[in-house]
Amino acid sequence: MILVTGASGTLGRPLTRLLAEAGADVHALSRRARPPEDGVTWHQGNLRTGEGIDEAVAGAGTIVHCASEPLHAKRDLPAARLLVEAARRQGAPHLIYISIVGVDKIPYGYYRTKHAVEKLIEDSGLPYTILRTTQFHTLPDMVLNVLTKAPGVIALPKGLRDQPIDVGEVAERLAELALAPGPARRVDDMGGPEVLTFEEMARAYLKARGLRRPVRVPLPLPGAAGRGFREGHHLTPGHAVGRRTWQEYLDERHPRP
């Protein structure tokens, strides 16, 4: 049995589908009740309160922890602690955690929380695997969508680069790790196929959307976190194993008539 938290999210959806297609006994955690569907058994549980978590974890040989709240980052650590404690009560299931490249080097709030969750899992006594990846294509897409809603010049941070990766490819890697015979601790980081400046990504986005807007790159990101991003600690060019490029993502996500 493989339990996936955050199974209805951006990464959890393709992951549960791949595991079910591989013939695994797939169980998924959700805050609301759901009927079984497409080979997935759903469990209602709340990682904030702990309600239903013991029942969801019962019988799991592997837990893939994808649940996260980037807009409420402080909730992730207590949620992971509840999950770890429930897992311990059930024995010693293999716990797989999805993290982000650079969480140990960039002092950004969400990254600090992700790193704290990594340490919690490493010190839990449970067999574990941790995979760090670069940001999914969907994040810069969402950011640029917000930036283009306001009229006038689009202001972008100076010196920012990204190495976006396809969420489906990350799901494939997580499924591989979940179906493996045992834990692997920290595995190699996983990055997209190319490193681009945010200006390059924005101009490609505008072209894909058919938008004509002036772009300016006036100021660098401030503070220690901004310096960490400018220095590229969130990038992993030595592990550019992704296949789908930003342009290919845009062509599919925003097809021109």
The 8 nearest C-alpha neighbors of each residue, nearest first, counted from 0:
[[1, 24, 59, 60, 25, 2, 61, 58],
 [0, 2, 61, 25, 59, 62, 26, 24],
 [1, 3, 26, 62, 27, 25, 59, 63],
 [4, 2, 63, 27, 6, 62, 64, 28],
 [5, 3, 28, 64, 6, 66, 65, 27],
 [6, 4, 66, 65, 8, 11, 7, 3],
 [5, 7, 11, 4, 12, 8, 3, 27],
 [6, 8, 12, 11, 5, 9, 29, 10],
 [9, 7, 11, 5, 10, 6, 12, 66],
 [8, 10, 11, 12, 7, 166, 13, 6],
 [11, 9, 8, 12, 13, 166, 14, 170],
 [10, 12, 6, 8, 14, 7, 5, 13],
 [11, 13, 7, 14, 6, 15, 10, 8],
 [14, 12, 16, 15, 11, 10, 170, 17],
 [15, 13, 170, 11, 17, 16, 12, 18],
 [16, 14, 18, 17, 12, 13, 11, 19],
 [15, 17, 13, 19, 14, 18, 20, 12],
 [16, 18, 20, 14, 19, 15, 13, 21],
 [19, 17, 21, 15, 20, 16, 23, 174],
 [18, 20, 22, 16, 21, 23, 17, 38],
 [19, 21, 17, 22, 18, 16, 23, 38],
 [22, 20, 18, 19, 23, 17, 16, 178],
 [21, 23, 19, 20, 18, 24, 25, 38],
 [24, 22, 19, 18, 25, 21, 0, 1],
 [23, 25, 0, 1, 22, 26, 19, 39],
 [26, 24, 1, 39, 23, 0, 19, 2],
 [27, 25, 2, 40, 39, 41, 1, 3],
 [26, 28, 41, 3, 2, 6, 42, 4],
 [27, 29, 42, 4, 41, 43, 6, 44],
 [30, 28, 43, 31, 44, 42, 27, 41],
 [31, 29, 44, 43, 45, 32, 28, 42],
 [32, 30, 29, 43, 33, 44, 42, 28],
 [31, 33, 43, 42, 30, 34, 29, 41],
 [34, 32, 41, 31, 35, 42, 43, 29],
 [33, 35, 36, 41, 32, 40, 39, 42],
 [36, 34, 40, 39, 41, 33, 38, 37],
 [35, 37, 39, 38, 34, 40, 41, 33],
 [38, 36, 39, 35, 19, 16, 40, 20],
 [37, 39, 36, 19, 40, 35, 25, 24],
 [40, 38, 25, 36, 26, 37, 35, 41],
 [41, 39, 26, 35, 27, 25, 38, 42],
 [40, 42, 27, 26, 33, 35, 28, 39],
 [43, 41, 28, 55, 27, 29, 44, 40],
 [42, 44, 29, 32, 30, 31, 28, 51],
 [45, 43, 51, 30, 52, 50, 29, 28],
 [44, 46, 50, 47, 30, 49, 48, 51],
 [47, 45, 78, 49, 48, 44, 81, 52],
 [46, 48, 45, 78, 49, 77, 74, 81],
 [49, 47, 50, 46, 45, 78, 81, 44],
 [50, 48, 46, 45, 52, 47, 81, 51],
 [49, 51, 45, 48, 44, 52, 46, 53],
 [52, 50, 44, 54, 53, 43, 49, 55],
 [51, 53, 55, 44, 54, 49, 50, 56],
 [54, 52, 56, 85, 55, 51, 57, 86],
 [53, 55, 57, 52, 51, 56, 42, 44],
 [56, 54, 52, 53, 57, 42, 51, 28],
 [55, 57, 53, 59, 54, 52, 58, 86],
 [58, 56, 54, 55, 59, 89, 53, 86],
 [59, 57, 56, 60, 0, 89, 55, 92],
 [60, 58, 0, 61, 56, 57, 1, 2],
 [59, 61, 92, 0, 1, 93, 58, 62],
 [62, 60, 93, 1, 92, 59, 94, 2],
 [61, 63, 2, 94, 1, 3, 95, 93],
 [64, 62, 95, 3, 94, 96, 65, 2],
 [63, 65, 4, 96, 66, 95, 3, 62],
 [64, 66, 5, 4, 97, 63, 67, 11],
 [5, 67, 65, 4, 64, 68, 6, 8],
 [66, 68, 75, 69, 65, 5, 72, 74],
 [67, 69, 71, 70, 72, 75, 74, 66],
 [70, 68, 72, 71, 67, 109, 75, 73],
 [69, 71, 68, 72, 109, 73, 67, 74],
 [72, 70, 68, 69, 73, 74, 75, 109],
 [71, 73, 69, 109, 74, 68, 75, 70],
 [72, 74, 75, 71, 76, 112, 77, 109],
 [73, 75, 72, 76, 77, 71, 78, 68],
 [76, 74, 78, 73, 72, 77, 67, 79],
 [75, 77, 79, 78, 116, 74, 80, 73],
 [78, 76, 80, 79, 75, 74, 81, 47],
 [79, 77, 46, 75, 81, 76, 80, 47],
 [80, 78, 82, 76, 81, 77, 75, 83],
 [79, 81, 77, 83, 78, 82, 84, 76],
 [82, 80, 78, 84, 79, 83, 85, 49],
 [81, 83, 79, 85, 80, 84, 86, 78],
 [84, 82, 86, 80, 85, 81, 79, 87],
 [83, 85, 87, 81, 86, 82, 80, 88],
 [84, 86, 82, 88, 53, 83, 87, 81],
 [87, 85, 83, 89, 84, 88, 82, 56],
 [88, 86, 84, 90, 89, 85, 91, 83],
 [89, 87, 85, 86, 90, 84, 53, 91],
 [88, 90, 86, 87, 57, 85, 91, 56],
 [91, 89, 87, 88, 92, 86, 125, 85],
 [90, 92, 125, 87, 93, 86, 89, 126],
 [93, 91, 60, 61, 94, 90, 59, 86],
 [92, 94, 61, 126, 127, 62, 60, 182],
 [95, 93, 127, 62, 61, 63, 92, 126],
 [96, 94, 63, 128, 127, 129, 64, 62],
 [95, 97, 129, 64, 63, 98, 128, 130],
 [96, 98, 130, 131, 129, 65, 64, 95],
 [97, 99, 131, 130, 96, 113, 132, 100],
 [100, 98, 131, 132, 133, 102, 101, 97],
 [99, 101, 233, 131, 132, 133, 102, 234],
 [102, 100, 233, 232, 104, 103, 105, 99],
 [103, 101, 110, 114, 104, 105, 100, 99],
 [102, 104, 101, 114, 105, 111, 110, 106],
 [103, 105, 101, 102, 232, 106, 227, 233],
 [104, 106, 227, 224, 107, 102, 101, 103],
 [107, 105, 224, 111, 108, 104, 223, 110],
 [106, 108, 224, 110, 105, 109, 111, 102],
 [109, 107, 111, 110, 112, 106, 72, 73],
 [108, 110, 112, 72, 111, 107, 113, 69],
 [109, 111, 102, 113, 107, 112, 108, 114],
 [112, 110, 114, 108, 109, 113, 107, 102],
 [111, 113, 115, 109, 110, 114, 116, 108],
 [114, 112, 110, 116, 115, 111, 109, 117],
 [113, 115, 117, 111, 112, 116, 102, 103],
 [114, 116, 112, 118, 117, 113, 111, 119],
 [117, 115, 119, 113, 114, 118, 76, 120],
 [116, 118, 114, 120, 115, 119, 121, 113],
 [119, 117, 121, 115, 116, 120, 122, 114],
 [120, 118, 116, 122, 117, 121, 123, 115],
 [119, 121, 123, 117, 122, 118, 116, 127],
 [120, 122, 118, 119, 123, 117, 127, 124],
 [123, 121, 119, 120, 124, 118, 125, 117],
 [124, 122, 120, 125, 121, 119, 83, 118],
 [123, 125, 122, 126, 121, 120, 91, 87],
 [126, 124, 123, 91, 127, 93, 92, 94],
 [125, 127, 93, 182, 94, 124, 92, 91],
 [128, 126, 94, 182, 184, 93, 95, 125],
 [127, 129, 184, 95, 183, 182, 185, 96],
 [130, 128, 185, 96, 95, 184, 97, 186],
 [129, 131, 97, 186, 98, 188, 185, 96],
 [132, 130, 98, 99, 188, 100, 97, 189],
 [133, 131, 189, 99, 100, 190, 188, 98],
 [132, 134, 190, 100, 99, 163, 162, 164],
 [135, 133, 163, 164, 132, 136, 138, 162],
 [134, 136, 164, 137, 163, 166, 165, 138],
 [137, 135, 163, 138, 164, 165, 139, 140],
 [136, 138, 140, 135, 139, 141, 166, 134],
 [137, 139, 141, 140, 136, 135, 142, 134],
 [140, 138, 142, 141, 137, 143, 136, 135],
 [139, 141, 137, 138, 143, 142, 144, 136],
 [140, 142, 144, 138, 139, 143, 137, 145],
 [143, 141, 139, 145, 144, 140, 138, 146],
 [142, 144, 146, 140, 145, 141, 139, 147],
 [143, 145, 141, 147, 142, 146, 140, 148],
 [144, 146, 142, 143, 148, 147, 141, 149],
 [147, 145, 143, 148, 144, 149, 142, 153],
 [146, 148, 144, 149, 145, 143, 153, 150],
 [149, 147, 145, 146, 150, 144, 143, 151],
 [148, 150, 147, 146, 151, 145, 153, 152],
 [151, 149, 148, 152, 147, 153, 212, 146],
 [152, 150, 153, 149, 212, 213, 147, 214],
 [151, 153, 213, 214, 154, 212, 215, 150],
 [154, 152, 214, 215, 213, 155, 146, 151],
 [155, 153, 215, 216, 214, 152, 217, 156],
 [154, 156, 216, 215, 157, 153, 217, 198],
 [157, 155, 219, 218, 216, 220, 159, 158],
 [156, 158, 219, 216, 218, 159, 217, 155],
 [157, 159, 229, 219, 160, 156, 196, 197],
 [160, 158, 229, 157, 197, 196, 156, 228],
 [161, 159, 196, 197, 195, 158, 194, 162],
 [160, 162, 195, 194, 163, 196, 197, 234],
 [161, 163, 194, 191, 193, 234, 133, 190],
 [164, 162, 191, 136, 134, 135, 161, 133],
 [165, 163, 191, 135, 136, 241, 190, 134],
 [164, 166, 168, 167, 135, 136, 243, 169],
 [167, 165, 169, 168, 135, 10, 170, 164],
 [168, 166, 170, 169, 165, 171, 13, 10],
 [169, 167, 171, 170, 165, 166, 172, 241],
 [168, 170, 166, 172, 171, 167, 173, 165],
 [169, 171, 14, 167, 173, 168, 172, 174],
 [172, 170, 168, 174, 169, 173, 175, 167],
 [171, 173, 175, 169, 174, 170, 176, 168],
 [174, 172, 176, 170, 175, 171, 177, 169],
 [173, 175, 177, 171, 176, 172, 18, 170],
 [176, 174, 172, 178, 173, 177, 179, 171],
 [175, 177, 173, 179, 174, 178, 172, 128],
 [176, 178, 174, 175, 179, 173, 61, 63],
 [179, 177, 175, 176, 174, 180, 23, 18],
 [178, 180, 176, 177, 181, 175, 182, 174],
 [181, 179, 178, 182, 177, 176, 183, 93],
 [180, 182, 179, 183, 93, 126, 176, 178],
 [183, 181, 127, 128, 126, 184, 93, 180],
 [182, 184, 128, 185, 186, 181, 127, 129],
 [185, 183, 128, 127, 129, 182, 186, 126],
 [186, 184, 129, 128, 183, 130, 187, 127],
 [185, 187, 130, 184, 129, 183, 188, 128],
 [188, 186, 189, 185, 130, 238, 131, 129],
 [189, 187, 131, 132, 238, 130, 186, 190],
 [188, 190, 132, 238, 240, 131, 187, 239],
 [191, 189, 239, 133, 132, 238, 235, 240],
 [190, 192, 164, 241, 163, 162, 239, 193],
 [191, 193, 241, 239, 242, 240, 244, 190],
 [194, 192, 162, 191, 195, 239, 244, 163],
 [193, 195, 162, 161, 160, 196, 192, 236],
 [196, 194, 160, 161, 199, 197, 193, 162],
 [195, 197, 160, 199, 198, 159, 161, 200],
 [196, 198, 200, 160, 199, 159, 201, 195],
 [197, 199, 201, 196, 200, 202, 155, 216],
 [200, 198, 196, 202, 197, 201, 195, 203],
 [199, 201, 197, 203, 198, 202, 204, 196],
 [202, 200, 204, 198, 203, 199, 197, 205],
 [201, 203, 205, 199, 204, 200, 198, 206],
 [202, 204, 206, 200, 201, 205, 207, 199],
 [205, 203, 201, 207, 202, 206, 200, 208],
 [206, 204, 210, 202, 208, 207, 203, 209],
 [205, 207, 209, 203, 208, 204, 210, 202],
 [208, 206, 204, 205, 209, 203, 253, 249],
 [207, 209, 205, 206, 210, 204, 253, 255],
 [208, 210, 206, 207, 205, 211, 255, 204],
 [211, 209, 205, 208, 206, 212, 207, 204],
 [212, 210, 205, 209, 213, 206, 208, 202],
 [211, 213, 210, 214, 152, 153, 151, 205],
 [214, 212, 152, 153, 215, 211, 151, 154],
 [215, 213, 153, 152, 154, 212, 216, 155],
 [214, 216, 154, 217, 155, 153, 213, 152],
 [215, 217, 155, 157, 156, 154, 218, 214],
 [218, 216, 215, 157, 156, 154, 155, 219],
 [217, 219, 157, 156, 216, 220, 155, 221],
 [220, 218, 157, 156, 221, 158, 217, 225],
 [219, 221, 225, 156, 218, 157, 222, 226],
 [222, 220, 225, 219, 223, 226, 224, 218],
 [221, 223, 225, 224, 226, 220, 227, 106],
 [222, 224, 226, 225, 227, 106, 221, 105],
 [223, 225, 106, 227, 107, 105, 226, 222],
 [226, 224, 220, 221, 228, 222, 227, 223],
 [225, 227, 229, 223, 224, 228, 230, 222],
 [228, 226, 224, 105, 230, 225, 229, 232],
 [227, 229, 231, 225, 230, 226, 232, 233],
 [230, 228, 226, 231, 159, 227, 158, 225],
 [231, 229, 227, 228, 232, 226, 233, 225],
 [230, 232, 228, 233, 234, 229, 227, 160],
 [231, 233, 101, 234, 227, 230, 228, 104],
 [234, 232, 101, 100, 231, 228, 133, 235],
 [235, 233, 231, 232, 236, 162, 133, 100],
 [234, 236, 237, 238, 190, 239, 233, 188],
 [237, 235, 239, 238, 234, 190, 194, 193],
 [236, 238, 235, 239, 190, 240, 234, 188],
 [239, 237, 236, 235, 240, 190, 189, 188],
 [240, 238, 190, 192, 191, 236, 241, 237],
 [239, 241, 238, 190, 192, 191, 189, 242],
 [242, 240, 191, 192, 239, 190, 164, 243],
 [241, 243, 192, 244, 240, 191, 165, 168],
 [242, 244, 165, 241, 247, 248, 245, 192],
 [243, 245, 247, 246, 248, 192, 242, 193],
 [244, 246, 248, 247, 249, 163, 243, 136],
 [247, 245, 249, 248, 244, 250, 203, 204],
 [246, 248, 250, 244, 249, 245, 243, 251],
 [247, 249, 245, 246, 251, 250, 252, 244],
 [250, 248, 252, 246, 251, 247, 253, 245],
 [251, 249, 247, 254, 248, 253, 252, 246],
 [250, 252, 248, 249, 254, 253, 247, 246],
 [251, 253, 249, 250, 248, 254, 247, 207],
 [252, 254, 249, 250, 251, 207, 208, 255],
 [255, 253, 250, 251, 252, 256, 207, 249],
 [254, 256, 253, 207, 208, 250, 209, 251],
 [255, 254, 253, 209, 208, 207, 250, 251]]
